[in-house]
Amino acid sequence: MIYLIMDALIEWGRSKGVKMMISLAGIPVQDRQDVTELKSFVAASNTEALQVAKDSGIEILMEGYMVGPQAVVLQRASNYGFSALTLLAQCYYNYPDPEAAAEVLKSLTKVTGIKVDVAKLLEKGEEIRLKARDVMKRTQQEMSKMKKGQEYDIPMYVS
């Protein structure tokens, strides 16, 4: 269904005279709780969109792979000769990430000039990051305790 939906979305945009479609997403990063300055990346469907990306100063995604709606939009837009950008911010893999949302919205501002107030996102993001760090610390402590307990549980034979 995703292909049908994305095709319909692109066709709708073209029928309305949209010059470029922009999608927002994230790139999960390992040890996200330790990353204090997030990076944003951009991927483009054609040379015109790529030039917009370069002019915005956002780092261009040079390698890797994409899946999901953003990948389909870029691929289909490329097939139709239509301009599309995907803006991606480093983020948590399995958790909401308001800081990443703020970062990708800052990138959107660079591309479009539309300003979005991200203060509340940044505030919530810091709160989540501190909680995630605390959970990771407690998990490591518990894992360490379990290993010590296992040392005594495992029989050791010496001949």
C-alpha positions in Angstrom: 0.0 0.0 0.0 2.9 2.4 0.7 3.7 2.6 -3.0 0.1 3.5 -3.9 -0.1 6.1 -1.1 3.2 7.7 -2.0 2.3 7.7 -5.8 -1.0 9.4 -4.9 0.8 11.9 -2.7 3.3 12.8 -5.4 0.5 13.1 -8.0 -1.5 15.3 -5.7 1.5 17.6 -5.2 2.2 17.8 -8.9 -1.5 18.6 -9.6 -1.3 21.5 -7.1 1.9 22.9 -8.6 4.1 21.9 -5.7 7.7 22.6 -6.6 9.3 20.2 -4.1 8.1 17.7 -1.6 10.0 17.6 1.7 9.7 14.7 4.2 11.1 14.6 7.7 12.5 11.5 9.4 15.3 10.2 11.6 18.4 8.1 11.4 18.9 6.0 14.5 22.3 6.3 16.1 24.0 3.9 18.5 24.5 5.3 22.0 22.2 8.2 21.2 22.0 9.0 24.9 25.6 10.1 24.8 25.3 12.3 21.7 24.9 15.9 22.8 25.1 17.6 19.3 22.8 15.9 16.8 23.6 16.0 13.1 21.1 16.4 10.3 21.4 14.9 6.8 19.6 15.4 3.6 18.8 13.1 0.6 17.5 14.4 -2.7 15.6 12.9 -5.7 17.3 14.9 -8.4 20.0 17.5 -9.2 17.7 20.5 -8.6 16.8 19.2 -5.1 20.4 18.3 -4.5 21.4 21.9 -5.2 18.8 23.2 -2.8 20.2 20.8 -0.2 23.8 22.1 -0.9 22.7 25.7 -0.6 21.0 25.0 2.7 24.3 23.8 4.2 22.9 20.6 5.6 25.2 17.6 5.3 24.3 15.4 2.3 23.7 11.7 3.0 26.4 10.2 0.8 26.0 6.5 1.7 23.7 4.1 3.4 20.2 2.9 2.6 16.7 4.2 3.3 13.5 2.3 3.8 9.9 3.3 4.4 7.8 6.2 3.0 10.7 8.6 2.7 12.7 6.2 0.5 9.6 5.5 -1.7 9.0 9.3 -2.1 12.5 9.9 -3.2 12.5 7.0 -5.6 9.1 7.7 -7.1 9.9 11.5 -7.4 13.1 10.6 -9.1 11.2 8.4 -11.6 8.8 11.3 -12.3 11.5 13.9 -12.6 10.0 15.6 -9.5 12.0 17.3 -6.8 11.9 15.9 -3.3 14.1 16.1 -0.2 14.2 14.0 2.9 15.6 15.7 6.0 17.0 13.2 8.6 18.2 13.9 12.1 20.1 11.5 14.3 17.7 9.9 16.8 16.9 7.1 19.2 16.0 3.8 17.6 13.1 2.8 19.8 12.1 6.0 21.7 10.5 9.3 20.9 13.2 11.9 20.5 12.0 15.5 20.8 15.6 16.8 20.4 15.9 15.0 17.0 12.5 16.5 16.0 13.8 19.9 16.9 17.0 19.3 14.9 15.1 18.2 11.8 12.8 21.2 12.1 15.9 23.5 12.2 16.9 21.9 8.9 13.5 22.5 7.5 14.0 26.2 8.4 17.3 26.2 6.5 15.6 24.8 3.4 12.3 26.7 3.4 12.9 29.8 5.6 9.8 28.8 7.7 10.7 29.3 11.3 9.4 26.9 13.9 9.8 27.4 17.7 11.6 24.3 19.0 12.2 25.4 22.6 9.7 23.0 24.1 11.0 20.1 22.1 14.5 20.8 23.3 13.3 21.0 26.9 11.5 17.7 26.6 14.4 16.1 24.8 16.8 16.9 27.6 14.4 15.4 30.1 14.1 12.2 28.1 17.9 12.0 27.5 18.5 12.3 31.3 15.9 9.6 32.0 17.4 7.3 29.3 20.9 7.8 30.7 19.6 6.9 34.2 17.9 3.7 32.9 21.1 2.7 31.1 23.2 3.3 34.2 20.8 1.2 36.4 20.7 -1.6 33.8 24.5 -1.7 33.7 24.6 -1.9 37.5 22.1 -4.8 37.6 24.0 -6.6 34.8 27.2 -6.3 36.8 25.4 -7.7 39.9 24.1 -10.6 37.9 27.6 -11.5 36.6 28.9 -11.6 40.1 26.1 -13.8 41.2 26.7 -16.1 38.3 30.4 -16.5 39.2 29.3 -18.3 42.4 26.5 -20.3 40.7 28.7 -21.9 38.0 30.6 -24.9 39.3 34.3 -24.8 38.6 36.3 -28.0 38.4 40.0 -28.1 38.9 42.1 -31.2 38.5 
